[in-house]
Amino acid sequence: MKKKFVIIAADTDCAKTITTAGLLAAAVNKKIDAIASKPIQTGSQNGRSSDLDFIFNTANLSVSPQTYEKLVLCKLKTPSSPLLASQLENSAINLDEVVKKTVETSNDYDLFFIETAGGIYTPITCDSSDLQKYKTNADFAKKLECPAIISVPNRVGAISLGVMAVNCAKNHGLQIAGAVFSQTLKPKNESDFAILKDNIVTFQQMTGVKVLSDVSFIENLCGETLSPFFDAAIDFLRDL
């Protein structure tokens, strides 16, 4: 059965790209027909998505230029919210069209991972006739009609970030497949390790959301070092 998942987080810099790269690398290692996409990319340079390039390099995967264009539908140069970038660059985003094309492409793969741009409430579009009608990543995820994976940077503040993301997702009617906690900073002492462990335990108790992977800090981040953290997650997601 073909399945797709959208990777969301409470804020930017919450390890969504690490989460997506790990999931794809593990899926590829299991010989699954899988791919990842970054439908909307801000801060784009030379018509590329640095996030998707990192994800593909980590998974040791290459795609044709034609396929790449289907996976990165909006490339905006300004490193800001998609809404502001599109306004500054006079390049309106048709969110319904982005959703339609993303879903169409997902049907070509058994596992399809969609990384959002920014946090769950990062604005993508806004109806100029009604400034209250913002469309955010929460709306984008809802329109995709697939389970969400919450990405959480495992550090001080992780519990709050994770719980906020879960509550926001539930408020928008999203199904949550699970969460991924990633250590983006190197632990320095026993106190740090105690905090990191407690983050996961407390998050699960407060939300009831399964933690799919607890990713340790990795000095040499690559497919070989990252994918083992996601082997069990891929098995779980395939059985959902």
N, C-alpha and C positions, 0 to 999 in steps of 0.2 A: 504494500500500500504506500502510495506517495504521501509524504508528510512535509509540512513546512512549519518553521518556528521563527518568531520575531524576537530579536534580542533588544531589550530595553533597560533603562537604568534611571535612577532618580536625578542624575546630573550628568554633565559631561565629565570626561576623565574618570570614568567608573569602570574601566577595564572591559568595555564591550568588545573591543577589537581582539583582546586576548581571549575572551570567551568564545567569540566567533571562530578565531583561528584554531583554538584547541578542539572545538567541536568538529570543524571541517577536517583537520589533520587526523583525528581519531577515526572519523568516518571513512576517509580515503584509505587509511591503513587497513580497515576492515573490508576493503574492496567494495564499498557501497558507492553507488552512483550518486554522489553528493556534490553540492556547490554552495557558495555563499554569494550574497549580493549586498551592495550598498546603494540602494536606489537613489538616495539623495546625498551628495557629497559636497560639503563646503570646504573652503581652503584648498580647492583643487589646483594643481599645478600641471601644466603641459597636457591638459585634458585627461589626467589620470586621477584615480582615487588612491591616495597613499595608504589608507586603511585596507582597502581590498588588495592592493599589491602586497602588503605585509601578510595578510591572511593567506593569499595564494603561495607566497614564498615559504611561509611556515608549513603549509600543507604539501609543499613540493608539487604544486599543480599549475598548469598553464592552460590558457584558453585562447581561442582565436580572437582577433580584433572584433569580429562581428558579434561573438558571444559576449565579450567584455562590454560592448555598448548596451547590450540588453540587461547587464547586471548593474551598470551605473547609468541611470537614466538622466539624472540632473547633476551636472558638474558646475559648481559655482566657485569662483575664485576667492571671494571674501570669507575669511575665517570667522563666521558669526552664525547666528541662527539662519536657517534656510529662508525665513521670511525676510529678514533684513538684507541678506545677500541677494535675493531675487529682486528686491526693490532697488538696491544700489546698482545692480547690473541690468536692470530693465528686462528681466527674464522671468516672467511669471511661471509659477509652478501649478500645473493642473493635477491636483492630488488624486482625483478619481482616475485620471489617465495613468498616473504612476502606479496606482494600485492594480489597475487592469493589466498593464504590461508585466508587472512583477508576478502576478498570479499566473498569467499565461506562461511565462518562462519557468516558473516553479513546476509546472506540469511535465516538464521534460526530465525531471530528476526525481530520484527516490527520496532524498533528503535535501531540503532547501533551507538555508539559514539567511535571515534578513537582518542586517544591522541598521539600526536607526541612527540619525544624525543628531547628537545632543541628548538632553534629558527627556524624560517622559512628557513634560509640559513645554518643551521647546516649540515655539510656533513655526509652522510651515507655511500656512497661507492665512489670509484674512480678507473677508468681504469688505471692500472699501466703503460700501454703503451702510455697514453696520460694524463698528469697531469692536463689538462684543463677540462677533462671529469668528473667533480665531480657531484654526484647525492645528492641532498639535500632534506630536508623535503618538499620544494616546489615541487620538482619532485615527491616525494612520494605522496603528496596530489593530484597532477595532475593525476597520474596513478590510484588512487582510484576512480576517476570519480564520485565524490560526492561534495556537497556544503561544504564550509569551514566556521567555526565559529572562529572569531578572539577573542582571550583572551587578555585583557588589564588590568594591575594593575593600579587601579585608585589612582594615586599619582602625584607629580610633575614629569613632563616628559611623562605623559600618552598620551598627544596629539601626540607628535612626534612618540612614539612607535606605537600607533594605526594607524596613517596615513602611517607610513613606512610599517607596516604589510599589510595594505589594498593595497598599491601600488605594493608591491612585489607580492601579490596574484593575482592582476589583470594582472601584467606583465607576469605571468605564465598561464594566461587563466583560473584561478580558479573562480568558481561561489561563491559568498560570501552570506551566509544566514543571517549573522548579526554579532554583536559583543557583548561581555560580559565585563562589567567593574566591577572589584572587589576591594574593599578597603582592602588592605593587611596591612595597618598601621592605628592605631587609630587616628582619627582627634583630634587635641588639642584645637582649637579655631575657631572663626567665619571665620577667614581668610582661614583656612584649608578647611572648608565646602564650601566656595565660590570657591576655586580652584577646588575641586572635582566636583561641579556642572558645572562649566565652561568647564571642560575637556570634559564632555559628550556632552554638547551643541555644542562646537566648533568642536569636532570630527565629529559629525553628519553633521554639515554644510559643513565641508571641504571634506567629503568623500561621503555623501549621503547614508552611511551604517546605517541600523537600529540597535539601541542598544537594544538587546533582554532582558538584565537584568542589573540593577544597584545594585550591591550587597554591602550592608553596612558592616562596620567592625563588625565581630562577635566574641565575647569573647569566647563563648562555641560553637565551630564549630562542628555541627553534622547534621544529616539528618533533624531533626525537625526544627532547626534554619536556615538551608541553603535552603532546598527545596522550601519554599514559594516564594523565590526570582525568581524561575524558572517556576512557574506554567503557567504564560502567555507565556513564551518562548516555552514551550512544545506544547501548543495549536497552536502557530504560526508555529512552525516547522512541525507539522503534516499536516498543511494545505498548505504547500509550494507545 
